[in-house]
Amino acid sequence: MAEITDVRIYRTKGNGNIKAYASVSLDNEFVVKGIKVLEGEKGIWVGMPSRKTKDGSFQDVFHPVSKEARDKIVNAVLKAYRESE
């Protein structure tokens, strides 16, 4: 798995369910933008960048392949989000 070298949090204004957007740098070589920090019925969670398809559903444009990789990204984003308060 690539090393997470930077996480940037961009908090949103307002009372919607999107609380912030995040950018994650991997190995100081790639940046993934459009990661969302959302608040739902079960608390805060992280959504990967996605796009709306013609049929109205959403498809991730970036997603980790393994559970370990997903957990690493989610944990880094949530940590940075909590530290930005």
VOFI-921341 format. One record per atom (N, C-alpha, C): residue number from 1; residue in three letters; x, y, z. Coordinates in Angstrom, 3 decimals, always signed. Each point is the difference from the previous one (the first is absolute). Layout:
% residues N
REC	NUM	ALA	X	Y	Z
...
***
This chain:
% residues 85
REC	1	MET	+0.854	-1.188	+0.000
REC	1	MET	-0.854	+1.188	+0.000
REC	1	MET	+0.884	+1.230	+0.000
REC	2	ALA	-0.402	+0.964	-0.757
REC	2	ALA	+0.704	+1.283	-0.030
REC	2	ALA	-0.083	+0.667	+1.366
REC	3	GLU	+1.017	+0.754	+0.332
REC	3	GLU	+0.033	+0.718	+1.269
REC	3	GLU	-0.806	+1.289	-0.117
REC	4	ILE	-0.824	+0.291	+0.984
REC	4	ILE	-0.747	+1.253	+0.032
REC	4	ILE	+0.953	+1.068	+0.526
REC	5	THR	+0.321	+0.976	-0.850
REC	5	THR	+0.988	+1.006	+0.370
REC	5	THR	-0.617	+1.341	+0.366
REC	6	ASP	-1.279	+0.209	-0.294
REC	6	ASP	-0.653	+1.252	+0.375
REC	6	ASP	-1.513	-0.178	-0.099
REC	7	VAL	-0.708	+0.619	+0.933
REC	7	VAL	-1.466	+0.033	-0.042
REC	7	VAL	-0.413	+1.446	+0.242
REC	8	ARG	-0.809	+0.544	-0.888
REC	8	ARG	-0.502	+1.364	+0.155
REC	8	ARG	-1.514	-0.038	+0.106
REC	9	ILE	-0.512	+0.763	+0.957
REC	9	ILE	-1.433	+0.045	+0.265
REC	9	ILE	-0.530	+1.365	-0.389
REC	10	TYR	-1.119	+0.025	-0.717
REC	10	TYR	-0.668	+1.232	-0.411
REC	10	TYR	-1.430	-0.062	+0.528
REC	11	ARG	-0.218	+0.612	+1.149
REC	11	ARG	-1.322	-0.036	+0.633
REC	11	ARG	-1.011	+0.777	-0.842
REC	12	THR	-1.240	-0.488	+0.007
REC	12	THR	-1.077	+0.666	-0.723
REC	12	THR	-0.764	+0.900	+0.958
REC	13	LYS	-0.672	+0.983	-0.557
REC	13	LYS	-0.854	+0.865	+0.806
REC	13	LYS	-1.431	-0.494	-0.147
REC	14	GLY	-0.798	+0.217	+1.000
REC	14	GLY	-1.393	-0.414	-0.069
REC	14	GLY	-0.261	-1.226	+0.845
REC	15	ASN	-1.231	-0.461	-0.077
REC	15	ASN	-0.447	-1.099	+0.851
REC	15	ASN	-0.312	-1.276	-0.768
REC	16	GLY	+0.537	-0.154	-1.203
REC	16	GLY	-0.264	-1.207	-0.783
REC	16	GLY	+0.731	-1.202	+0.559
REC	17	ASN	-0.178	-1.146	-0.652
REC	17	ASN	+0.641	-1.214	+0.504
REC	17	ASN	+1.469	-0.110	-0.410
REC	18	ILE	+0.458	+0.784	-0.989
REC	18	ILE	+1.425	+0.028	-0.335
REC	18	ILE	+0.663	+1.005	+0.924
REC	19	LYS	+0.867	-0.495	+0.861
REC	19	LYS	+0.667	+0.837	+1.002
REC	19	LYS	+1.313	+0.560	-0.509
REC	20	ALA	+0.658	-0.722	-0.926
REC	20	ALA	+1.287	+0.454	-0.519
REC	20	ALA	+0.359	-0.810	-1.242
REC	21	TYR	+0.944	+0.547	-0.757
REC	21	TYR	+0.642	-0.738	-1.080
REC	21	TYR	+1.443	-0.209	+0.407
REC	22	ALA	+0.616	-1.057	-0.514
REC	22	ALA	+1.385	-0.286	+0.330
REC	22	ALA	+0.781	-0.331	-1.263
REC	23	SER	+1.279	+0.336	+0.040
REC	23	SER	+0.958	-0.416	-1.019
REC	23	SER	+1.068	-0.820	+0.698
REC	24	VAL	+0.359	-1.132	-0.586
REC	24	VAL	+0.998	-0.894	+0.582
REC	24	VAL	+1.144	-0.159	-0.993
REC	25	SER	+1.219	+0.279	+0.461
REC	25	SER	+1.199	-0.206	-0.819
REC	25	SER	+0.573	-1.374	+0.304
REC	26	LEU	+0.367	-0.717	-1.055
REC	26	LEU	+0.574	-1.336	+0.120
REC	26	LEU	+1.434	+0.022	-0.511
REC	27	ASP	+0.937	-0.366	+0.862
REC	27	ASP	+1.423	-0.056	-0.349
REC	27	ASP	+0.539	+1.316	-0.566
REC	28	ASN	-0.599	+1.120	+0.348
REC	28	ASN	+0.404	+1.302	-0.557
REC	28	ASN	+0.019	-0.004	-1.530
REC	29	GLU	-0.795	-0.898	-0.604
REC	29	GLU	-0.025	-0.105	-1.459
REC	29	GLU	-1.401	+0.124	-0.590
REC	30	PHE	-1.017	-0.427	+0.750
REC	30	PHE	-1.374	+0.032	-0.492
REC	30	PHE	-0.882	+0.695	+1.029
REC	31	VAL	-1.022	+0.707	-0.476
REC	31	VAL	-0.971	+0.629	+0.895
REC	31	VAL	-1.389	-0.482	-0.393
REC	32	VAL	-0.758	-0.423	+1.001
REC	32	VAL	-1.394	-0.387	-0.209
REC	32	VAL	-0.849	+1.109	+0.590
REC	33	LYS	-0.790	+0.659	-0.842
REC	33	LYS	-0.867	+1.092	+0.443
REC	33	LYS	-1.444	-0.470	-0.033
REC	34	GLY	-0.843	+0.698	+0.737
REC	34	GLY	-1.428	-0.295	-0.044
REC	34	GLY	-0.457	-1.033	+1.002
REC	35	ILE	+0.860	-0.369	+0.937
REC	35	ILE	-0.425	-0.890	+1.081
REC	35	ILE	-0.912	+0.816	+0.909
REC	36	LYS	-1.120	-0.579	+0.431
REC	36	LYS	-0.978	+0.738	+0.801
REC	36	LYS	-0.060	-0.529	+1.428
REC	37	VAL	-0.130	+0.938	+0.946
REC	37	VAL	-0.297	-0.355	+1.387
REC	37	VAL	-1.474	+0.331	+0.185
REC	38	LEU	-0.800	-1.021	+0.291
REC	38	LEU	-1.446	+0.165	+0.083
REC	38	LEU	-0.508	-0.368	+1.384
REC	39	GLU	-1.162	+0.551	+0.352
REC	39	GLU	-0.641	-0.367	+1.254
REC	39	GLU	-1.329	-0.641	-0.330
REC	40	GLY	-0.180	-1.215	+0.510
REC	40	GLY	-1.234	-0.737	-0.218
REC	40	GLY	-0.621	-0.403	+1.316
REC	41	GLU	-0.992	-0.845	-0.075
REC	41	GLU	-0.703	-0.455	+1.204
REC	41	GLU	+0.917	-0.723	+0.978
REC	42	LYS	+1.033	-0.653	-0.522
REC	42	LYS	+0.915	-0.765	+0.855
REC	42	LYS	+1.281	+0.767	+0.314
REC	43	GLY	+0.049	+1.288	-0.316
REC	43	GLY	+1.173	+0.807	+0.315
REC	43	GLY	+0.779	+0.415	-1.235
REC	44	ILE	+1.259	+0.380	+0.238
REC	44	ILE	+0.875	+0.491	-1.064
REC	44	ILE	+0.567	-1.185	-0.792
REC	45	TRP	+0.047	+0.154	-1.334
REC	45	TRP	+0.583	-1.031	-0.847
REC	45	TRP	+0.664	+0.658	-1.202
REC	46	VAL	+0.786	-0.774	-0.736
REC	46	VAL	+0.771	+0.521	-1.130
REC	46	VAL	-0.491	-0.639	-1.290
REC	47	GLY	-0.255	+0.853	-1.009
REC	47	GLY	-0.411	-0.469	-1.317
REC	47	GLY	+1.085	+0.285	-1.025
REC	48	MET	+0.272	-0.963	-0.856
REC	48	MET	+1.013	+0.164	-1.033
REC	48	MET	-0.536	+0.883	-1.132
REC	49	PRO	+0.892	+0.602	-0.783
REC	49	PRO	-0.441	+0.832	-1.117
REC	49	PRO	-0.864	-0.815	-0.961
REC	50	SER	-1.082	+0.608	-0.458
REC	50	SER	-0.906	-0.720	-0.895
REC	50	SER	-0.584	+0.950	-1.034
REC	51	ARG	-0.639	-0.594	-0.986
REC	51	ARG	-0.702	+0.791	-1.023
REC	51	ARG	-1.370	-0.619	-0.211
REC	52	LYS	-0.928	+0.840	-0.418
REC	52	LYS	-1.353	-0.464	-0.250
REC	52	LYS	-0.064	-0.585	-1.408
REC	53	THR	-0.580	-1.189	-0.125
REC	53	THR	-0.125	-0.650	-1.300
REC	53	THR	-1.305	+0.422	-0.676
REC	54	LYS	-0.174	-0.402	-1.240
REC	54	LYS	-1.199	+0.362	-0.754
REC	54	LYS	-1.283	-0.505	+0.643
REC	55	ASP	+0.082	-1.143	+0.690
REC	55	ASP	-1.209	-0.549	+0.620
REC	55	ASP	-0.272	+0.592	+1.391
REC	56	GLY	+0.829	+0.970	+0.433
REC	56	GLY	-0.235	+0.669	+1.273
REC	56	GLY	+0.717	-0.603	+1.186
REC	57	SER	+0.660	-1.135	-0.208
REC	57	SER	+0.768	-0.599	+1.101
REC	57	SER	+1.386	+0.654	+0.053
REC	58	PHE	+0.747	-0.326	+1.035
REC	58	PHE	+1.346	+0.558	+0.145
REC	58	PHE	+1.026	-1.109	-0.130
REC	59	GLN	+1.126	+0.334	-0.626
REC	59	GLN	+1.081	-0.957	-0.191
REC	59	GLN	+1.287	+0.640	+0.520
REC	60	ASP	+0.725	-0.725	+0.859
REC	60	ASP	+1.266	+0.510	+0.503
REC	60	ASP	+0.985	+0.158	-1.156
REC	61	VAL	+0.734	+1.119	-0.011
REC	61	VAL	+1.050	+0.186	-0.993
REC	61	VAL	+1.364	-0.358	+0.582
REC	62	PHE	+0.050	-0.150	+1.306
REC	62	PHE	+1.183	-0.488	+0.703
REC	62	PHE	-0.500	-0.833	+1.165
REC	63	HIS	+0.589	-1.167	+0.170
REC	63	HIS	-0.349	-0.797	+1.174
REC	63	HIS	+1.125	-0.975	+0.290
REC	64	PRO	+0.310	-0.193	+1.287
REC	64	PRO	+1.006	-0.986	+0.381
REC	64	PRO	-0.505	-1.407	-0.314
REC	65	VAL	+0.915	-0.876	-0.356
REC	65	VAL	-0.367	-1.369	-0.358
REC	65	VAL	-0.174	-0.871	+1.240
REC	66	SER	+0.840	+0.205	+1.003
REC	66	SER	-0.063	-0.852	+1.189
REC	66	SER	-0.619	+0.748	+1.181
REC	67	LYS	-0.513	-0.758	+0.956
REC	67	LYS	-0.560	+0.590	+1.217
REC	67	LYS	+1.075	+0.751	+0.770
REC	68	GLU	+1.214	-0.546	+0.022
REC	68	GLU	+1.095	+0.645	+0.718
REC	68	GLU	+0.331	+1.367	-0.599
REC	69	ALA	+0.018	+0.079	-1.325
REC	69	ALA	+0.291	+1.272	-0.668
REC	69	ALA	-1.122	+1.008	+0.267
REC	70	ARG	-1.252	-0.456	-0.066
REC	70	ARG	-1.137	+0.890	+0.280
REC	70	ARG	+0.080	+0.515	+1.436
REC	71	ASP	+0.253	-0.896	+0.943
REC	71	ASP	+0.089	+0.404	+1.409
REC	71	ASP	+1.113	+1.026	+0.213
REC	72	LYS	+1.126	-0.189	-0.671
REC	72	LYS	+1.128	+0.923	+0.137
REC	72	LYS	-0.388	+1.402	-0.466
REC	73	ILE	-0.667	+0.102	-1.124
REC	73	ILE	-0.425	+1.298	-0.519
REC	73	ILE	-1.084	+0.610	+0.878
REC	74	VAL	-1.012	-0.778	+0.342
REC	74	VAL	-1.101	+0.496	+0.832
REC	74	VAL	+0.523	+0.491	+1.346
REC	75	ASN	+0.860	-0.773	+0.635
REC	75	ASN	+0.539	+0.396	+1.305
REC	75	ASN	+0.823	+1.277	-0.092
REC	76	ALA	+0.802	+0.141	-1.055
REC	76	ALA	+0.809	+1.214	-0.170
REC	76	ALA	-0.891	+1.222	-0.218
REC	77	VAL	-1.055	-0.145	-0.800
REC	77	VAL	-0.919	+1.120	-0.263
REC	77	VAL	-0.760	+0.378	+1.275
REC	78	LEU	-0.515	-0.987	+0.718
REC	78	LEU	-0.747	+0.301	+1.229
REC	78	LEU	+0.898	+0.631	+1.064
REC	79	LYS	+1.228	-0.452	+0.101
REC	79	LYS	+0.943	+0.594	+0.955
REC	79	LYS	+0.246	+1.470	-0.348
REC	80	ALA	+0.268	+0.284	-1.262
REC	80	ALA	+0.240	+1.379	-0.430
REC	80	ALA	-1.247	+0.856	+0.192
REC	81	TYR	-1.172	-0.574	-0.260
REC	81	TYR	-1.262	+0.732	+0.182
REC	81	TYR	-0.182	+0.385	+1.462
REC	82	ARG	+0.210	-0.941	+0.900
REC	82	ARG	-0.164	+0.281	+1.437
REC	82	ARG	+1.025	+1.013	+0.489
REC	83	GLU	+1.214	-0.061	-0.529
REC	83	GLU	+1.043	+0.958	+0.408
REC	83	GLU	-0.246	+1.399	-0.550
REC	84	SER	-0.840	+0.118	-1.039
REC	84	SER	-0.259	+1.311	-0.611
REC	84	SER	-1.099	+0.769	+0.718
REC	85	GLU	-0.616	-0.594	+1.017
REC	85	GLU	-1.101	+0.653	+0.727
REC	85	GLU	+0.505	+1.127	+0.869
***
